[in-house]
Structure formats: C-alpha cells, structure tokens
Amino acid sequence: MEVLQVDSIEKRFDGVVAVNGVSFSACRGEILGLLGPNGAGKTTAIRIIMGIMRPDRGVVRYRLNGEWGELDKRRVGYLPEERGLYPDARVLDLLVYFARLKGVPHAEARRRALAELEDFDLAPWAHRRVEQLSKGMQQKVQFITALLHRPDLVVLDEPFGGLDPVNQEVFQGLIRRLRDENVAVLLSAHQMNLMEELCERIFLIHRGERVLYGTLSEIKDSTDEHIVRFRFSGDAELLAGIAGLDDLRTDGDQAWGRLPATVDPAPFLRSLPQGLGLQEVSVRRPPLHDIFVSTVKGGDDAR
C-alpha cells in the first residue's frame, strides 16, 4: 500500500532548477532507493517530502493514518544527512525528549528507549552524554530517534556515512527490520553495493530530473548487456582469441568483460576455447554501480 506519492514536484533557487517535474511513490514494506550524484536534487526532494520547504509546483501526498491527507510529522521518521544530536545531553533523556515531540507519552517513551538501547547494545551508555559516544554509537542513537515513535514512513539520508564495515552491516539489518515491520523506507545513500542489497525499487535523479525508476531487476534488464567473469587454469594467451567480449580485463587466473546486447550469452559460453581450462563462470547483468555511472555519464555527455 502506498503511503507517499510525489507528483511532478519542481523547485528553483535563484533561477536554477534543483528538482524538475519529479514523481515517484513509496509503499509499506519496501525499501525505495533514492540515488543521484552530488547536487542532483536528492536532498531538495527529501526536504520537500519532510515539509522543510515547499515545492514551487507539484504536490506531495501522504497516507500515514489510513487516509490520504496532509503531512503528519508524528507518523514520519527522519534521519538527516546533517546529524542533529545535542552533545551535552544524556542519551536516554535525549531519546525520550525526541519521542515526546512525536506525541509518545513519557512513560512509554522511556520504556521504548530502554528497549531500543538494549537491542542496539547501547544500554550501558544510557546515562552517558552524547559527546562521550563514538561516531558509530552516535549514529545508532540518531537512528533510534527516527523510529522510536513507530512511524509509517522512514526517510534515511546517508545513514552509512562514516561507518565501518561492521556497523554498516548492523545498519543494513536495522533497515531490513523496518521493512519487515511493514514500514515504508526511503533510503538515500552513495554506497551502491549496499543499495543493491537492500532496495526493491530504485529512483535515480540527475540534474533535477528522473532518469531511472523501477524495480532493481527491471532496471538491470533494461541495460541489454551482461558482465562475464571466469576463472581459468589454462593458457591465458587464448583470451586474445575470444570474440564478442568487450573491455576484456585479466588479473592472474581471472578475467572479465562485457557482452553487448547483440551477443547471446549461451552461444558465447559454448564458444570459449577448450584449452582455457575454465573453473568458474558467471554471467549477470551489470551491478548497480556500473548502471549508475553509465547513466550519469551518459546524461552529462548528452549535454
């Protein structure tokens, strides 16, 4: 069920178009990835969704209480790119304070905060000041503030920034938990590998305009090419005789390249030289990172 509809929004600053006719939707129980290079219009779109600024044109609709209506910030969780914790506040007091702002009664806010701190392995730090926490811990506290009031829609802007691989893994689990709890998650991040693992649908904005929108499989299928990787034990000189493979690269006993849309993967694989001694072969659509770079560069070249 949709909880958010963004319909043809437009925003200009001093004559410069930041967002131009952008439309998309977010549904319960899914993670929608909002992608784009720096300056593409992502943050402007998020601020419009959060009611921080108004669009010059277009409309944003919300279904946060079962019916379409105005933005109810008590039903939305927001993790901004610019973190907003008070460094001299104690962690538990801070969480209770933010939950109270969202309408949660004091006793319930405290109960939820203690439970979340336990789940996030932060219980021993409940009465410490925020400034005493590591950056990863502070990120967890900020994340808790976005979900403590049990929102229907959560907007996460660069939640992985500055996190080590261990904490990135932790945050992936937390985001999946929100999805499994039937929350609509709008996720903006630059880590393409994490976005590919997490997101069901992708929205790519570039120069303020929508350039890709759909499920991850739909977007990959639209590229009309495959990436081939193989590991071999035979004569590497045979690689030079492989026809149909573009951008061939090798590294020791591994090689990879691109199959253009005009080449059928099945006959290509059957044509590989016997003396190559194939041990592993994979044929797949390009990763999200490659699609992102290709789409953005293609848009820039077209100008």
C-alpha positions as CSV (number, residue, x, y, z in Angstrom):
1,M,0.0,0.0,0.0
2,E,1.3,3.4,-0.9
3,V,2.0,5.9,1.9
4,L,3.7,8.5,-0.2
5,Q,3.1,10.0,-3.6
6,V,5.4,12.6,-5.1
7,D,3.7,14.2,-8.1
8,S,5.6,16.4,-10.5
9,I,7.4,18.5,-7.9
10,E,9.6,21.4,-9.0
11,K,11.9,23.6,-7.1
12,R,14.1,26.5,-8.2
13,F,16.7,28.5,-6.4
14,D,17.6,31.9,-7.9
15,G,16.5,30.6,-11.3
16,V,18.4,27.3,-11.1
17,V,16.2,24.2,-11.3
18,A,17.1,21.9,-8.4
19,V,14.1,19.5,-9.0
20,N,12.2,19.4,-12.2
21,G,8.9,17.5,-12.5
22,V,9.9,14.6,-10.3
23,S,7.4,11.9,-9.5
24,F,7.6,8.6,-7.5
25,S,5.9,6.7,-4.7
26,A,6.8,4.7,-1.6
27,C,4.9,1.7,-0.3
28,R,4.7,-0.1,3.1
29,G,7.0,-3.0,3.5
30,E,9.5,-1.9,0.9
31,I,12.8,0.0,0.7
32,L,12.9,2.5,-2.1
33,G,16.4,3.7,-3.0
34,L,16.8,7.4,-3.9
35,L,20.1,7.7,-5.9
36,G,21.9,10.5,-7.6
37,P,25.3,12.2,-7.8
38,N,26.1,15.2,-5.6
39,G,24.0,18.2,-6.5
40,A,21.4,16.0,-8.4
41,G,18.4,17.2,-6.3
42,K,18.1,14.4,-3.8
43,T,18.3,16.5,-0.7
44,T,15.9,19.1,-2.1
45,A,13.4,16.3,-2.8
46,I,13.8,14.9,0.7
47,R,13.3,18.3,2.3
48,I,10.1,18.8,0.3
49,I,8.8,15.4,1.4
50,M,9.6,16.3,5.0
51,G,7.8,19.6,4.8
52,I,11.0,21.6,5.4
53,M,10.4,23.5,2.2
54,R,7.5,23.8,-0.3
55,P,7.7,22.9,-3.9
56,D,7.2,25.7,-6.5
57,R,4.9,23.3,-8.4
58,G,3.6,19.8,-7.9
59,V,2.2,18.1,-4.8
60,V,3.2,15.5,-2.2
61,R,0.5,13.3,-0.8
62,Y,0.7,11.2,2.4
63,R,-1.3,8.2,3.6
64,L,0.0,7.9,7.2
65,N,-3.2,7.4,9.1
66,G,-5.0,5.2,6.7
67,E,-6.3,8.0,4.5
68,W,-4.7,10.5,2.2
69,G,-4.0,13.8,3.8
70,E,-1.5,16.4,4.9
71,L,1.9,15.6,6.3
72,D,1.7,14.4,9.9
73,K,5.3,14.5,11.2
74,R,4.3,12.3,14.1
75,R,4.0,9.4,11.6
76,V,7.3,10.0,9.8
77,G,10.8,9.2,11.0
78,Y,13.8,11.2,9.6
79,L,17.5,10.6,9.7
80,P,19.0,13.8,8.1
81,E,22.4,13.8,6.5
82,E,23.4,16.6,8.8
83,R,23.1,14.9,12.2
84,G,21.3,16.8,15.0
85,L,22.1,15.4,18.4
86,Y,22.8,17.6,21.4
87,P,26.3,16.7,22.5
88,D,25.9,17.6,26.2
89,A,22.5,15.7,26.6
90,R,22.4,12.3,28.2
91,V,21.4,9.5,25.7
92,L,18.2,8.3,27.4
93,D,17.0,11.8,28.2
94,L,17.6,12.7,24.6
95,L,15.6,9.8,23.2
96,V,12.7,10.4,25.5
97,Y,12.7,14.1,24.5
98,F,12.5,13.3,20.8
99,A,9.8,10.7,21.3
100,R,7.8,13.1,23.4
101,L,8.0,15.7,20.5
102,K,6.4,13.0,18.3
103,G,3.5,12.5,20.8
104,V,4.7,9.5,22.7
105,P,3.7,9.6,26.4
106,H,6.7,10.0,28.8
107,A,6.5,6.6,30.4
108,E,6.0,4.8,27.1
109,A,8.9,6.8,25.5
110,R,11.2,5.8,28.3
111,R,10.2,2.1,28.0
112,R,10.8,2.1,24.3
113,A,14.1,4.0,24.6
114,L,15.5,1.5,27.1
115,A,14.3,-1.4,24.9
116,E,16.0,0.0,21.8
117,L,19.2,0.8,23.6
118,E,19.3,-2.8,24.7
119,D,18.7,-4.0,21.1
120,F,21.4,-1.6,19.8
121,D,24.0,-2.8,22.5
122,L,23.9,0.8,24.0
123,A,22.3,0.0,27.3
124,P,25.5,0.7,29.3
125,W,25.6,4.2,27.7
126,A,22.1,5.2,28.5
127,H,23.1,7.8,31.1
128,R,26.3,9.0,29.3
129,R,26.5,12.2,27.4
130,V,26.2,12.0,23.7
131,E,29.7,13.6,23.3
132,Q,31.2,10.6,25.1
133,L,29.9,8.1,22.4
134,S,31.9,7.1,19.4
135,K,30.7,8.3,16.0
136,G,29.1,4.8,15.3
137,M,27.3,4.9,18.6
138,Q,26.0,8.4,17.9
139,Q,24.8,7.2,14.6
140,K,22.8,4.4,16.3
141,V,21.3,6.9,18.7
142,Q,20.3,9.1,15.8
143,F,18.7,6.1,14.1
144,I,16.7,5.3,17.2
145,T,15.3,8.8,17.3
146,A,13.9,8.2,13.7
147,L,12.0,5.0,14.7
148,L,11.1,5.3,18.4
149,H,7.7,6.8,17.7
150,R,6.8,3.8,15.4
151,P,6.4,5.8,12.1
152,D,4.7,4.6,8.9
153,L,7.4,6.2,6.7
154,V,11.1,6.5,7.5
155,V,13.4,8.7,5.4
156,L,17.1,7.9,5.8
157,D,19.6,10.3,4.2
158,E,23.1,8.8,4.0
159,P,22.8,6.5,7.1
160,F,26.0,4.7,6.3
161,G,28.2,7.8,6.1
162,G,31.4,7.4,8.2
163,L,30.5,3.9,9.4
164,D,33.0,1.0,9.5
165,P,32.0,-2.3,7.7
166,V,30.8,-3.9,10.9
167,N,28.4,-1.0,11.7
168,Q,27.3,-0.8,8.0
169,E,26.2,-4.5,8.4
170,V,24.4,-3.6,11.6
171,F,22.5,-0.8,9.9
172,Q,21.6,-3.0,7.0
173,G,19.9,-5.3,9.5
174,L,18.1,-2.4,11.1
175,I,16.8,-1.1,7.8
176,R,15.5,-4.6,6.8
177,R,13.8,-4.8,10.2
178,L,11.9,-1.7,9.4
179,R,10.8,-3.2,6.1
180,D,9.7,-6.4,7.7
181,E,7.7,-4.4,10.2
182,N,5.7,-3.0,7.2
183,V,7.3,0.4,7.3
184,A,7.9,2.3,4.1
185,V,11.6,3.2,3.9
186,L,13.0,5.9,1.6
187,L,16.8,5.4,1.6
188,S,19.3,7.7,0.1
189,A,23.0,6.6,0.1
190,H,26.1,6.6,-2.1
191,Q,27.2,3.1,-1.3
192,M,25.9,1.3,-4.4
193,N,26.7,-2.2,-3.2
194,L,24.6,-1.7,-0.1
195,M,21.8,-0.1,-2.0
196,E,21.8,-3.1,-4.4
197,E,21.5,-5.5,-1.5
198,L,18.7,-3.5,0.3
199,C,16.4,-1.9,-2.2
200,E,13.4,-3.4,-4.0
201,R,13.0,-0.3,-6.2
202,I,15.3,2.4,-7.4
203,F,14.7,6.0,-8.3
204,L,17.7,7.8,-9.9
205,I,17.7,11.6,-10.2
206,H,20.3,13.5,-12.2
207,R,20.3,17.3,-12.8
208,G,17.0,17.5,-11.0
209,E,15.2,15.0,-13.3
210,R,14.2,11.4,-13.1
211,V,16.4,9.2,-15.3
212,L,15.7,5.7,-13.9
213,Y,12.7,4.4,-11.9
214,G,11.6,0.8,-11.3
215,T,12.5,-2.4,-9.6
216,L,16.1,-3.4,-9.5
217,S,15.5,-6.3,-11.9
218,E,13.7,-4.0,-14.4
219,I,16.5,-1.5,-14.3
220,K,19.1,-4.2,-14.8
221,D,17.2,-5.9,-17.6
222,S,16.9,-2.5,-19.4
223,T,20.7,-2.3,-19.8
224,D,20.8,-5.0,-22.5
225,E,24.3,-6.2,-21.7
226,H,25.9,-8.8,-19.4
227,I,29.1,-8.9,-17.4
228,V,31.0,-12.2,-17.8
229,R,33.6,-13.3,-15.2
230,F,35.5,-16.5,-15.3
231,R,38.4,-18.2,-13.6
232,F,40.7,-20.5,-15.6
233,S,43.7,-22.7,-15.2
234,G,44.8,-23.0,-18.9
235,D,46.7,-20.9,-21.4
236,A,46.0,-17.1,-20.8
237,E,47.0,-16.4,-24.4
238,L,43.8,-18.0,-25.6
239,L,41.9,-15.0,-24.1
240,A,43.1,-12.9,-27.1
241,G,41.1,-15.1,-29.4
242,I,37.7,-14.7,-27.7
243,A,35.3,-12.9,-29.9
244,G,32.3,-10.9,-28.8
245,L,33.7,-9.8,-25.4
246,D,34.3,-6.1,-24.9
247,D,36.6,-4.4,-22.4
248,L,38.4,-7.7,-21.6
249,R,40.5,-7.4,-18.4
250,T,42.6,-10.0,-16.6
251,D,44.1,-10.5,-13.2
252,G,46.1,-13.6,-12.7
253,D,43.8,-16.6,-13.2
254,Q,40.7,-14.4,-13.5
255,A,39.2,-12.5,-16.5
256,W,36.1,-10.4,-17.1
257,G,34.4,-8.3,-19.7
258,R,31.1,-7.0,-21.2
259,L,28.8,-8.9,-23.5
260,P,26.9,-6.3,-25.6
261,A,23.2,-6.7,-26.3
262,T,24.0,-8.2,-29.8
263,V,25.7,-11.2,-28.3
264,D,23.7,-14.1,-26.9
265,P,25.3,-15.4,-23.6
266,A,24.6,-19.1,-24.2
267,P,26.4,-19.5,-27.6
268,F,29.2,-17.2,-26.4
269,L,29.9,-19.5,-23.4
270,R,29.9,-22.6,-25.7
271,S,32.5,-20.9,-28.0
272,L,35.1,-20.4,-25.2
273,P,38.3,-22.2,-26.1
274,Q,38.7,-25.7,-24.6
275,G,42.3,-25.1,-23.6
276,L,41.3,-22.2,-21.3
277,G,40.6,-24.7,-18.5
278,L,37.5,-23.0,-17.2
279,Q,36.9,-23.5,-13.5
280,E,34.2,-20.9,-12.7
281,V,32.0,-18.9,-15.0
282,S,29.3,-16.3,-14.2
283,V,27.1,-14.2,-16.5
284,R,25.0,-11.5,-14.9
285,R,23.6,-8.1,-15.5
286,P,25.8,-5.1,-14.6
287,P,25.9,-4.1,-10.9
288,L,24.1,-1.1,-9.8
289,H,27.3,0.9,-9.5
290,D,28.0,0.4,-13.2
291,I,24.5,1.3,-14.2
292,F,24.7,4.5,-12.0
293,V,28.0,5.6,-13.5
294,S,26.9,4.8,-17.1
295,T,23.6,6.6,-16.8
296,V,25.0,9.7,-15.1
297,K,27.9,10.0,-17.6
298,G,25.6,9.4,-20.5
299,G,23.4,12.2,-19.3
300,D,26.3,14.6,-19.0
301,D,27.7,13.6,-22.4
302,A,24.3,14.3,-23.9
303,R,24.6,17.9,-22.8
